[in-house]
Amino acid sequence: MKGGDAVGQIVPSDAVGILDSVAIVATRWHVDVVDALIAGAREAIISRGIAETAVPVLYVPGAFELPLGVQTVLQRYRIEQQLKGNFHYAVIAIGCIIRGETPHFHYIARSTTDALMQLALKHHVPIGFGVLTTETREQALARASQMNNKGREAAEAVLAMAKMMANQ
C-alpha cells in the first residue's frame, strides 16, 4: 500500500463495525524480524478501533506452514460466524524468508504466496500478506523497522479490503 490507498483512507474507528477480529498467523523463523512485523500490524489494527483482545497471534513453525495455519484460523472463524451470526474477520500472515545458497527460497516463497492468495479467494476473506522475501537479514530488518514496517502495511491493506468489501 506504499504507493497510495486505492480504496479510501482508513482512519481511526473505521474498522469498528466492519471487523470483529483480525487474527495474525506468524512464523517462528527470524523471530526478531517477525516480532517487529507483528508489533506493526497490531498497532495499526488496534489504532483503528479493534480491541486488543480481538487481535490474537497464532504461531506456525515456518513460512511453508503459514497457509495451513491461516486455513485453520479461517475454519475456526467460520464456525464462530455460524454460531454468532454476523461475524466479520480477517487474517494477516506474517513471516520472513531470507534467500540462502540453494533454490529452496524460491519454492517456499512461491508456494506460500500462491496458497495464501488461493485461501483469500476461496474463503472470500481479506488475508494480509506480511511475508518478507529478502536477500539478506539487513534487508529484512529494514522492512520491519518503525518507519518502514511491512507488518503495518499488511494490516492497512486488510483493513482497506475489509472496508471495500463491506461497501459492496
C-alpha positions in Angstrom: 0.0 0.0 0.0 3.0 2.2 -0.1 2.1 3.8 -3.4 -1.3 5.1 -2.1 -4.6 3.9 -1.0 -6.9 3.0 -3.9 -10.0 2.2 -1.8 -10.1 5.2 0.5 -8.1 6.2 3.6 -8.7 4.1 6.7 -9.0 6.4 9.7 -9.3 5.6 13.4 -12.6 3.8 14.2 -13.1 2.9 10.6 -12.6 -0.8 11.4 -15.3 -0.7 14.1 -18.4 -2.3 12.7 -16.6 -3.8 9.7 -14.3 -6.3 11.5 -14.8 -8.1 14.8 -11.4 -9.7 14.8 -8.2 -9.8 12.9 -6.0 -12.8 13.6 -2.3 -12.8 12.9 -0.7 -16.1 11.9 3.1 -15.8 12.2 6.2 -17.9 11.8 8.8 -18.7 14.4 11.8 -18.2 12.0 13.7 -14.9 12.3 11.8 -14.2 15.5 13.2 -10.7 16.0 12.1 -9.6 12.5 8.7 -11.4 12.8 8.1 -9.9 16.2 8.7 -6.4 14.9 6.2 -7.1 12.0 3.6 -8.4 14.4 4.0 -5.2 16.6 3.5 -3.0 13.5 0.4 -5.0 12.4 -1.1 -5.0 15.9 -0.6 -1.2 16.3 -2.3 -0.5 13.0 -5.3 -2.7 13.8 -5.8 -1.5 17.4 -5.3 2.2 16.4 -8.3 1.8 14.1 -10.7 0.7 16.8 -10.4 -3.1 17.1 -9.9 -4.3 20.6 -6.5 -5.6 21.5 -8.2 -8.9 22.7 -9.7 -9.3 19.2 -6.2 -9.5 17.6 -4.9 -13.0 18.5 -1.5 -14.1 17.4 -1.0 -17.7 16.5 2.3 -19.3 15.6 3.4 -21.8 13.0 6.9 -23.2 12.6 7.8 -21.6 9.3 6.6 -19.9 6.1 5.7 -23.2 4.5 3.2 -23.8 7.3 1.5 -20.4 7.0 -1.2 -21.4 4.6 -2.3 -24.3 6.8 -2.2 -22.1 9.8 -4.4 -19.5 8.1 -6.8 -22.1 6.8 -7.2 -23.4 10.4 -8.0 -19.9 11.6 -10.5 -19.4 8.7 -12.2 -22.7 9.6 -12.4 -21.7 13.3 -13.8 -18.3 12.5 -16.3 -19.8 10.0 -17.7 -22.0 12.8 -17.9 -19.0 15.2 -19.6 -17.0 12.5 -22.3 -19.7 12.1 -22.8 -19.6 15.9 -22.8 -15.8 16.3 -24.5 -14.8 13.1 -22.9 -11.6 11.7 -19.2 -12.0 12.5 -16.6 -10.3 10.4 -12.9 -11.3 10.5 -9.7 -11.1 8.6 -6.3 -12.7 8.8 -2.7 -11.5 8.4 0.1 -13.9 7.5 3.5 -12.7 8.8 6.8 -14.3 8.2 10.3 -13.8 6.9 12.1 -15.8 4.2 15.7 -14.9 3.6 17.5 -16.2 0.5 20.1 -18.8 1.2 22.6 -20.7 -1.1 20.0 -23.1 -2.6 16.8 -22.6 -4.6 14.8 -23.5 -1.5 13.9 -19.8 -1.1 12.1 -19.7 -4.4 10.0 -22.8 -3.7 8.9 -21.7 -0.2 8.2 -18.1 -1.2 6.2 -19.0 -4.3 4.2 -21.8 -2.7 3.4 -19.8 0.4 2.3 -16.7 -1.7 0.2 -18.8 -4.1 -1.5 -20.8 -1.3 -2.4 -17.6 0.7 -3.9 -16.0 -2.3 -6.0 -19.1 -3.1 -7.3 -19.1 0.5 -8.3 -15.5 0.3 -10.2 -16.1 -3.0 -11.7 -19.4 -1.8 -13.0 -18.1 1.5 -13.7 -14.5 0.4 -11.9 -13.2 3.4 -9.2 -10.5 3.4 -5.8 -12.1 4.1 -2.9 -9.7 4.6 0.5 -10.7 3.1 3.1 -9.7 5.6 5.7 -12.2 4.5 9.1 -10.7 3.7 11.2 -12.2 1.0 14.6 -10.7 1.1 18.2 -11.3 0.0 19.7 -10.5 3.4 18.9 -10.2 7.1 19.7 -6.5 6.9 17.0 -6.0 4.3 14.5 -7.9 6.5 15.3 -5.7 9.5 14.9 -2.6 7.4 11.4 -3.7 6.3 10.5 -4.4 9.9 11.6 -1.1 11.2 9.4 1.5 12.9 9.5 3.8 9.8 9.1 1.1 7.2 7.1 -1.8 8.7 5.6 -4.2 6.3 3.5 -5.8 9.0 1.8 -2.4 9.4 1.3 -2.2 5.7 -0.2 -5.7 5.6 -2.7 -4.7 8.3 -3.6 -1.5 6.5 -4.2 -3.5 3.3 -6.5 -5.9 5.2 -8.4 -3.0 6.7 -8.8 -1.3 3.3 -10.0 -4.6 1.7 -12.5 -5.2 4.6 -13.8 -1.7 4.1 -14.1 -2.1 0.4 -15.9 -5.5 0.7 -18.3 -4.1 3.3 -19.3 -1.4 0.9 -20.2 -3.8 -1.9 
